[in-house]
Amino acid sequence: MHKNRREVSHRISFTRGYPAWIMSIDGTRRLDCDLVEISEAGAQLIVKKSIAGLKEFFLVLSSVGTPAYRRCNLAWVDGESVGVRFILKSSK
């Protein structure tokens, strides 16, 4: 997330990370990750495996009961740290 966006939106940080998954749009690829920060606009993740080739994907926060997930665009990569922007539904 960009610094100016952080100042505007409220964010929640997890000191130990919250276990989550990155799922490709077609469902053929799944990567474990840790959610370390989240806001209304996006999130910061720690990903141990390569995220190469994934520009748009789902961030799955829970697979129990009704799945909690957000559709995302890759914003930036810095080593194991990955920034994502949530794709918001347009109000038509």
FIKOLZA-1660 file (N, C-alpha, C; in steps of 0.1 Angstrom, whole numbers, plus 5000, padded with zeros to 4 digits):
% residues 92
   i   px   py   pz ch aa at
   1 5008 4988 5000  A  M  N
   1 5000 5000 5000  A  M CA
   1 5009 5012 5000  A  M  C
   2 5004 5023 4994  A  H  N
   2 5012 5035 4993  A  H CA
   2 5010 5043 5006  A  H  C
   3 5021 5050 5010  A  K  N
   3 5021 5057 5023  A  K CA
   3 5009 5066 5024  A  K  C
   4 5006 5074 5014  A  N  N
   4 4995 5084 5015  A  N CA
   4 4982 5077 5017  A  N  C
   5 4980 5065 5011  A  R  N
   5 4968 5057 5013  A  R CA
   5 4967 5052 5027  A  R  C
   6 4978 5048 5033  A  R  N
   6 4978 5044 5047  A  R CA
   6 4973 5054 5056  A  R  C
   7 4977 5067 5054  A  E  N
   7 4973 5078 5062  A  E CA
   7 4958 5080 5062  A  E  C
   8 4952 5077 5051  A  V  N
   8 4938 5080 5049  A  V CA
   8 4929 5068 5054  A  V  C
   9 4933 5056 5051  A  S  N
   9 4925 5045 5055  A  S CA
   9 4929 5039 5068  A  S  C
  10 4920 5034 5076  A  H  N
  10 4923 5027 5088  A  H CA
  10 4929 5013 5085  A  H  C
  11 4939 5009 5092  A  R  N
  11 4945 4996 5090  A  R CA
  11 4946 4988 5103  A  R  C
  12 4947 4975 5101  A  I  N
  12 4949 4966 5112  A  I CA
  12 4962 4958 5109  A  I  C
  13 4971 4957 5119  A  S  N
  13 4983 4950 5118  A  S CA
  13 4983 4937 5127  A  S  C
  14 4989 4926 5122  A  F  N
  14 4990 4914 5129  A  F CA
  14 5005 4911 5132  A  F  C
  15 5009 4911 5145  A  T  N
  15 5023 4910 5148  A  T CA
  15 5028 4896 5144  A  T  C
  16 5020 4886 5145  A  R  N
  16 5024 4872 5141  A  R CA
  16 5019 4868 5128  A  R  C
  17 5012 4876 5121  A  G  N
  17 5006 4872 5108  A  G CA
  17 4993 4864 5110  A  G  C
  18 4984 4865 5101  A  Y  N
  18 4972 4857 5101  A  Y CA
  18 4973 4848 5089  A  Y  C
  19 4971 4835 5091  A  P  N
  19 4973 4826 5080  A  P CA
  19 4962 4828 5070  A  P  C
  20 4966 4829 5057  A  A  N
  20 4956 4831 5046  A  A CA
  20 4962 4823 5034  A  A  C
  21 4955 4824 5022  A  W  N
  21 4959 4818 5010  A  W CA
  21 4957 4827 4998  A  W  C
  22 4966 4826 4989  A  I  N
  22 4964 4832 4976  A  I CA
  22 4960 4821 4966  A  I  C
  23 4948 4824 4959  A  M  N
  23 4943 4814 4950  A  M CA
  23 4942 4821 4936  A  M  C
  24 4948 4814 4926  A  S  N
  24 4947 4820 4913  A  S CA
  24 4932 4821 4909  A  S  C
  25 4929 4830 4899  A  I  N
  25 4915 4832 4895  A  I CA
  25 4909 4819 4889  A  I  C
  26 4917 4811 4883  A  D  N
  26 4912 4798 4877  A  D CA
  26 4912 4787 4887  A  D  C
  27 4917 4789 4899  A  G  N
  27 4917 4779 4910  A  G CA
  27 4928 4768 4908  A  G  C
  28 4937 4770 4899  A  T  N
  28 4947 4760 4897  A  T CA
  28 4960 4761 4906  A  T  C
  29 4961 4773 4912  A  R  N
  29 4973 4775 4920  A  R CA
  29 4969 4781 4934  A  R  C
  30 4975 4776 4944  A  R  N
  30 4972 4780 4958  A  R CA
  30 4985 4782 4965  A  R  C
  31 4987 4794 4971  A  L  N
  31 4999 4796 4979  A  L CA
  31 4996 4800 4993  A  L  C
  32 5003 4794 5003  A  D  N
  32 5001 4799 5017  A  D CA
  32 5007 4812 5019  A  D  C
  33 5001 4821 5027  A  C  N
  33 5007 4834 5030  A  C CA
  33 5003 4838 5044  A  C  C
  34 5009 4848 5050  A  D  N
  34 5006 4854 5062  A  D CA
  34 5001 4868 5060  A  D  C
  35 4990 4872 5065  A  L  N
  35 4985 4885 5064  A  L CA
  35 4991 4893 5075  A  L  C
  36 4998 4904 5072  A  V  N
  36 5004 4911 5083  A  V CA
  36 4998 4925 5085  A  V  C
  37 4991 4930 5074  A  E  N
  37 4984 4943 5075  A  E CA
  37 4972 4943 5065  A  E  C
  38 4961 4949 5070  A  I  N
  38 4949 4950 5061  A  I CA
  38 4942 4963 5063  A  I  C
  39 4937 4968 5052  A  S  N
  39 4928 4980 5053  A  S CA
  39 4917 4978 5043  A  S  C
  40 4908 4988 5042  A  E  N
  40 4897 4987 5033  A  E CA
  40 4902 4986 5018  A  E  C
  41 4914 4992 5015  A  A  N
  41 4919 4993 5002  A  A CA
  41 4928 4981 4998  A  A  C
  42 4935 4975 5007  A  G  N
  42 4944 4965 5003  A  G CA
  42 4950 4958 5016  A  G  C
  43 4961 4951 5013  A  A  N
  43 4968 4943 5024  A  A CA
  43 4983 4941 5021  A  A  C
  44 4990 4938 5031  A  Q  N
  44 5004 4934 5030  A  Q CA
  44 5005 4919 5035  A  Q  C
  45 5012 4911 5027  A  L  N
  45 5013 4897 5029  A  L CA
  45 5027 4893 5030  A  L  C
  46 5030 4882 5036  A  I  N
  46 5043 4875 5036  A  I CA
  46 5041 4862 5028  A  I  C
  47 5048 4861 5017  A  V  N
  47 5046 4849 5009  A  V CA
  47 5060 4842 5008  A  V  C
  48 5061 4829 5011  A  K  N
  48 5073 4822 5011  A  K CA
  48 5077 4816 4998  A  K  C
  49 5067 4814 4989  A  K  N
  49 5070 4809 4975  A  K CA
  49 5068 4820 4965  A  K  C
  50 5073 4817 4953  A  S  N
  50 5072 4827 4943  A  S CA
  50 5058 4830 4939  A  S  C
  51 5055 4843 4937  A  I  N
  51 5042 4847 4933  A  I CA
  51 5042 4851 4918  A  I  C
  52 5053 4848 4911  A  A  N
  52 5055 4851 4897  A  A CA
  52 5043 4846 4888  A  A  C
  53 5039 4854 4879  A  G  N
  53 5028 4851 4870  A  G CA
  53 5014 4854 4876  A  G  C
  54 5013 4858 4888  A  L  N
  54 5000 4861 4894  A  L CA
  54 4999 4877 4895  A  L  C
  55 4991 4882 4887  A  K  N
  55 4988 4897 4887  A  K CA
  55 4974 4900 4893  A  K  C
  56 4965 4890 4892  A  E  N
  56 4952 4891 4898  A  E CA
  56 4948 4878 4904  A  E  C
  57 4943 4878 4916  A  F  N
  57 4940 4866 4923  A  F CA
  57 4931 4868 4934  A  F  C
  58 4927 4858 4941  A  F  N
  58 4918 4859 4953  A  F CA
  58 4927 4857 4966  A  F  C
  59 4925 4866 4976  A  L  N
  59 4931 4864 4989  A  L CA
  59 4920 4858 4997  A  L  C
  60 4922 4845 5001  A  V  N
  60 4912 4837 5009  A  V CA
  60 4916 4838 5023  A  V  C
  61 4907 4844 5031  A  L  N
  61 4909 4846 5045  A  L CA
  61 4903 4835 5054  A  L  C
  62 4894 4828 5049  A  S  N
  62 4888 4817 5057  A  S CA
  62 4881 4807 5047  A  S  C
  63 4884 4794 5049  A  S  N
  63 4877 4784 5041  A  S CA
  63 4867 4776 5048  A  S  C
  64 4864 4780 5061  A  V  N
  64 4854 4773 5069  A  V CA
  64 4841 4781 5068  A  V  C
  65 4830 4773 5067  A  G  N
  65 4817 4779 5065  A  G CA
  65 4817 4787 5052  A  G  C
  66 4811 4799 5052  A  T  N
  66 4810 4807 5040  A  T CA
  66 4824 4813 5038  A  T  C
  67 4831 4810 5027  A  P  N
  67 4844 4815 5025  A  P CA
  67 4845 4831 5025  A  P  C
  68 4855 4836 5032  A  A  N
  68 4858 4850 5032  A  A CA
  68 4870 4853 5023  A  A  C
  69 4868 4861 5013  A  Y  N
  69 4878 4863 5003  A  Y CA
  69 4877 4877 4997  A  Y  C
  70 4888 4881 4991  A  R  N
  70 4888 4894 4983  A  R CA
  70 4895 4892 4970  A  R  C
  71 4890 4897 4960  A  R  N
  71 4897 4897 4947  A  R CA
  71 4908 4908 4947  A  R  C
  72 4920 4905 4942  A  C  N
  72 4931 4915 4944  A  C CA
  72 4939 4916 4931  A  C  C
  73 4946 4928 4930  A  N  N
  73 4956 4930 4921  A  N CA
  73 4969 4931 4928  A  N  C
  74 4980 4926 4922  A  L  N
  74 4993 4927 4928  A  L CA
  74 4998 4941 4927  A  L  C
  75 5002 4948 4938  A  A  N
  75 5006 4962 4938  A  A CA
  75 5021 4963 4938  A  A  C
  76 5028 4955 4946  A  W  N
  76 5043 4955 4947  A  W CA
  76 5048 4942 4954  A  W  C
  77 5061 4940 4951  A  V  N
  77 5068 4928 4957  A  V CA
  77 5081 4933 4962  A  V  C
  78 5085 4930 4975  A  D  N
  78 5097 4933 4980  A  D CA
  78 5102 4921 4988  A  D  C
  79 5109 4912 4981  A  G  N
  79 5113 4899 4988  A  G CA
  79 5101 4891 4991  A  G  C
  80 5100 4887 5004  A  E  N
  80 5088 4879 5008  A  E CA
  80 5076 4888 5010  A  E  C
  81 5077 4901 5011  A  S  N
  81 5066 4910 5014  A  S CA
  81 5059 4913 5001  A  S  C
  82 5046 4913 5001  A  V  N
  82 5038 4915 4989  A  V CA
  82 5027 4925 4993  A  V  C
  83 5024 4935 4984  A  G  N
  83 5013 4944 4986  A  G CA
  83 5002 4941 4976  A  G  C
  84 4990 4941 4981  A  V  N
  84 4979 4939 4971  A  V CA
  84 4968 4950 4973  A  V  C
  85 4961 4953 4962  A  R  N
  85 4950 4962 4962  A  R CA
  85 4938 4954 4960  A  R  C
  86 4927 4957 4968  A  F  N
  86 4915 4950 4966  A  F CA
  86 4907 4956 4954  A  F  C
  87 4901 4947 4946  A  I  N
  87 4893 4951 4935  A  I CA
  87 4879 4952 4940  A  I  C
  88 4874 4964 4941  A  L  N
  88 4861 4967 4946  A  L CA
  88 4850 4966 4935  A  L  C
  89 4839 4960 4939  A  K  N
  89 4828 4959 4930  A  K CA
  89 4823 4973 4926  A  K  C
  90 4820 4975 4913  A  S  N
  90 4815 4988 4909  A  S CA
  90 4800 4988 4912  A  S  C
  91 4795 5000 4916  A  S  N
  91 4781 5001 4919  A  S CA
  91 4774 5006 4906  A  S  C
  92 4767 4997 4900  A  K  N
  92 4760 5001 4887  A  K CA
  92 4745 5001 4890  A  K  C
% end
